[in-house]
Amino acid sequence: MVTYNIYKLLKEELKNGSSDLVTRRSGQAIRERIERDIAGEKNGAVVALDFSKIGVIDYSCADEIVAKLISRLLGNEYGDRYVLLTGLSDSQKENIEVALERKDLAVMAEMRDGKRALLGDLNNYLKETLSFIEQKEKITARDFSDVMKLEANTSGTRLLNLHKKRLVKRIEEIRDGGRVWVYERV
């Protein structure tokens, strides 16, 4: 995992002395910096955006930084990379979540208290699947199918959909002489 200190990026890009992320213009400057940096990361990288030293993040900035970043991530503009938000306060979480929900997007986050949470919009059966992966940390479609008593096709589709939403990583492994996809938490 690679961590981007959002406070440090704020200081470098805006040079205004504030620890708050407000206005769409500020959000655009920070997102563009993240986009330049993320392009240099290796495929499969998890990029943690650390908000722990940030004060307020308003809706327009949350939309500009997080929602647009996630939308472009899902559009494969950054290749095989993943985003995790870290160090969020409850008020930051609220504004980011509204920005994500309005665009039907979702991202995993780690709150300041260390608890992990899904932010944004995701249907119930995918939430259930994601929750299972969060507990187990990684699983194959066959194992998930066996535990949840689902058809193999159904479990595989759920896991693939979570991967397409960049909420879980998908890694190919050799097991028992064959190749298998393993899905793991971001």
N, C-alpha and C positions, 0 to 999 in steps of 0.2 A: 504494500500500500504506500502511496505517495501522498503526503499531506501538503496542501496549499493553505497557508495562513492568510485568511482573507483580510485581516487587519493590516498585515504587512503589505499586501497588494494595494489596499486602500491608500496607505501612506505613500507608496511608490507611484501610484497612478494619479492620485488626486492632489496630494501634497497640501491638504487643507487643514490638517490638525484634528479633524473630527474622527470619532470612532463609530459614528452613525452612518448607515447606508440609506440615504434618502435621495429621491429624484430618479427619474428614468435615465437621465443623462449620466449620472454617476454609476448607475447599474450597468449601463452599456459599456463604459470604460473598464469596469472590473471584469465583465463577461468577456470582452475582447481580449483582455490580458490572459484570462484563464484559457480561452480558446487557443491563443498562441502557445501557451505553455503545455497544454494537454496534447497538442499535435506532436510534441517531442517525446511523449511517453510511449513505452513499448506496448504492443498489442496485449490485451489481457489485463492491463494495469487498472487498479482501483485507485481513483483519485478522491481523496477525502478533502472536502472543503470545510476548513475549520473556522467556525463563527464564534469561538469562545471569547475572543477579545473585542467583538463587535457589540455595540450598544443596541440601538434601534435599527431594524430593517423595515422600511415601509413597503406597502403593497407594490408600488411601481418598481421599486428596486428589486424586490423579490421576484416579480414577474420578469424583469429584464435579465437578472442574473440566473436565477434557478429555473424558472419555467422555460425560458428560451434555450438555456443550456440543455435541459433534459429533452426538449422537443428536438433539438438538433442531434443530440446523442441517439435518439430513437430513429432519426433519419439517416443514421450511419455516417454523419459528417465527420466523426472523430474515430472511425474504425472500431475495433473491438476493445473499447474501454468502458469503464463503469464509474459512476459517481456515488459517493456516500457523503451526506452532510453530517458534520460533527460539531459538538460544543454548542448546540442550540439551546436558547432559553425558551420558556413557554410562549412569550410574546413573539419571538422570532418565528417559532414553529407555526403559530397561528397565521401570520401574514404570508409565510411561504406556502402553507397548506391551501389557503384561499387561492393564491396565484396558480397553484398546480391543479386544483379542482376545477377552476374555470376553463382549463384547457384539457381536462380529462387525462392528466398525467400523474405519475407517482414516482417517489424516490424513497430510499431507505435513509434513516437518520439515526444518529446517536445523540441523545440529549445530554445536557451538562451533568446530569446525575448518573450517566452511563447506560441508561435504559435505551434499547433500540425501539424505533417506531417507524411505521409506514406513514408517509405523508402523501396526501393526495387521494386520487380516486382509483379504486380497483374493485372489481366485482367480488362477490362473496366467496365463490369457489376458488378464485385465485388467491384471495386473502387467506383462506384455509390452507392452501398449498404452501404459500409463502411462510405462514406461521410454522408449519411442520418443518420446513427447511431451516428456518431460524433456530428451532430447537435442536435439530439433528446436525446442523452445520453443513452436511452434504449428503446426497442420496442419488440413487439411480432411478430411472423410471420403473424398472421391475420391482425394486424394493418398495417404492412408493405405492405401486399398484397392489402389492401383496399386503402391506400394512393397512391401506385404506379400503381394500376390497373393491378396487376399481378395475375396469377393463384396461389392458395394457395401452390401448390406443388413447383412452381418456387421460391416463396419468401422463403419458408422453406429451400429449397436446398441452396439458396444463403447464408442465415444466418448460416446454418450448415457448409458450406464451410469456411466462415470467422472464425467460432469457431474452426474448425479443423486446421486452419492456426494460431490460437492463437491471432487473431487480435481483437476479441470480446469475452467477457465472456458469458457463458450460465448458467442461474440460473433457477431452477425450483421453481415456485410459485403456490400457490392455489388462483384461481380467479373464482368467480361465481360457487363455489362448485366443480370445476375441476382443474386439474393440467395443467399448461401451461409453456412453455419455454420462458423466457425473455432474450433477448440478449442486452448486455450493453457494452459501450466502455471501453477499458482497461485504 
